[in-house]
Amino acid sequence: MTDQRSALAALTGDGNYFEDFTAGQRMCHARAATIDEVENNFITKQVMNTAQAHWNEEIMRGSPFGEGRLVFGLITGSMTVGLTSQDTAENALAELGLDKIRFRKPVHHGDTITAYTEVLETTESTDRDDAGVVRFKHWGRNQHGEVVCEMERIVLVKKREVWAPARRDGDGPA
């Protein structure tokens, strides 16, 4: 089983195992993403969110939320979490929770989201010896630097000592 685990570990980064996260650690994630009309139209209609602010350009003219249709909040939240995943959950075994989701500012088509993370807490798993639990705070900012959403996320993350022991001392794949 150790050989199989080491082979799987070679597919992921080496700096995001449970042991690499410490409370108070902060990250600005390298990638950003512009939310286009496609994401808003497709997903908003798929989940049957009928709020006219997402579908009706005309009703939004002169709106206190700004010109243009609003991006569905769960798209903004998903985009934010997705932008953090390479750094925070590449070695995840399970997503355990998403909590305290807040949408602070409206997002419109063409807005670009950049994601940030703070590690709030790391704890040993009570039922697995190959992983630990990390609680993150994520937030997304638009191109003006305004926080548009924030949330807390709990992830079960692999332990390097179990999943990639050879990589710890530099003997494994880079």
Order of alpha helices (4+ residues) and beta strands (2+ residues): alpha-beta-alpha-alpha-alpha-alpha-beta-beta-beta-beta-alpha-alpha
